[in-house]
Amino acid sequence: MATAQVVTTGWIELGEDVLRWDINWLCTDLGVVSQELSGADLGKVLGWYIFMAKVDPGSTTPTAAWDWTLKDADGIDIMAGLGTDMSATASVMLFPKPDGTNFRDSLVDGPLTFAITAAGDAKIGVNSFFFRRWERK
């Protein structure tokens, strides 16, 4: 019997200008997940910058070397491949590399799509993304 993906998302306000988007996921039997940040949720951070990601592989650990991406509306992985070959057991903190070379905040200018591949059958985890408002003073 096929396993359907189960995804719950939530927002935590860490300060006036910092928000965290948590994605709690259970992947399908094919080891995949797909979740879009759009609509009202996108409205919370449109024009803000993503500055960090945290990954917790969970208690029902994914297959070693599982992959995830966070793509913008143009299909660009704003983490530039940093979500590839993830550990089955170690939690990590990663910083965006939108040009593939330099670490820097990445502007949210449209929908974002989070996707997982090769995580194994019905595995769980949590990916969190941190956003900040940046204003020139």
C-alpha atoms as one frame of an Amber mdcrd trajectory, in Angstrom:
protein
   0.000   0.000   0.000   1.348   3.408  -0.983   2.289   5.902   1.726   0.999
   9.436   1.163   3.075  12.428   2.180   1.972  14.176   5.351   3.178  17.741
   5.846   2.352  20.239   8.554   3.790  23.715   8.588   3.902  26.357  11.225
   5.295  29.796  11.926   7.186  30.925  14.996   7.899  34.610  15.579  11.400
  34.842  17.008  11.400  38.623  17.177   9.794  41.587  15.492  11.865  41.058
  12.369  12.597  37.297  12.446  10.231  34.441  11.543  10.811  30.683  11.384
   8.845  28.425   9.007   8.822  24.814  10.226   8.005  21.973   7.847   7.284
  18.720   9.677   7.184  15.984   7.064   6.482  12.312   6.534   7.649  11.297
   3.073   5.866   8.950   0.699   6.872   5.336   0.124   8.964   6.710  -2.758
  10.881   8.950  -0.324   9.548  12.254  -1.658   7.878  15.388  -0.275   6.786
  18.598  -1.973   5.478  21.704  -0.192   4.967  25.205  -1.557   5.189  28.468
   0.365   2.496  30.555  -1.305  -0.682  32.503  -0.625  -1.110  33.951   2.872
   1.993  32.155   4.151   4.096  33.706   1.396   2.597  37.096   2.273   4.214
  36.864   5.730   7.734  36.928   4.246   7.415  38.388   0.739  10.140  41.013
   0.486  11.998  39.503   3.438  15.254  37.526   3.258  15.880  33.891   4.053
  19.107  33.680   6.031  19.334  30.169   7.472  17.986  26.629   7.310  18.046
  23.948   9.994  17.514  20.265   9.294  16.523  17.648  11.875  16.261  14.170
  10.335  13.818  13.051  13.025  13.376   9.837  14.983  12.416   7.643  12.024
  15.574   8.630  10.241  15.664   9.141   6.487  17.917   7.066   4.283  21.517
   8.287   4.370  22.344  10.746   1.578  18.755  12.013   1.190  18.286  15.329
  -0.617  16.196  18.479  -0.309  15.911  21.747  -2.202  14.233  25.109  -1.694
  13.538  26.580  -5.118  12.297  30.023  -6.045   9.676  30.749  -8.706  12.369
  30.498 -11.409  13.381  26.999 -10.272  16.670  28.141  -8.694  17.697  26.239
  -5.568  18.523  29.150  -3.284  20.607  26.817  -1.129  22.682  25.932  -4.239
  22.787  22.214  -3.544  23.639  22.387   0.164  20.675  20.095   0.838  22.211
  17.163  -1.036  23.508  13.996   0.593  22.126  14.802   4.043  22.969  12.673
   7.065  20.390  10.207   8.311  21.113  11.165  11.927  22.909  14.531  12.262
  21.066  17.831  12.537  22.658  20.692  10.610  22.429  24.451  10.138  22.962
  25.791   6.606  23.175  29.244   5.058  21.890  30.227   1.578  24.311  30.328
  -1.321  22.051  31.768  -4.040  24.837  32.335  -6.565  26.377  28.917  -5.874
  29.562  30.412  -4.439  28.929  33.073  -1.806  26.900  32.738   1.364  24.319
  35.502   1.656  20.710  36.172   2.484  18.310  35.489  -0.356  15.360  37.772
  -1.148  11.927  36.140  -1.157  10.312  37.619  -4.268   7.768  34.911  -5.043
   6.610  31.407  -4.155   9.135  28.920  -2.775   8.952  25.164  -3.268  10.478
  22.780  -0.761  11.124  19.262  -2.057  12.707  16.074  -0.748  13.953  13.053
  -2.688  15.545   9.722  -1.749  14.517   9.856   1.937  13.290   6.245   2.105
   9.856   4.747   2.760   7.674   6.749   5.190  10.519   8.568   6.957  10.065
  11.749   8.999  11.967  14.947   9.620  11.774  18.682  10.197  13.209  21.392
   7.986  13.096  24.949   9.305  13.746  28.138   7.381  14.555  31.473   9.000
  13.507  34.801   7.490  14.409  38.352   8.449  13.189  41.723   7.422  15.935
  44.007   6.233  15.445  47.708   6.123  17.959  50.347   5.173  18.256  52.896
   7.923
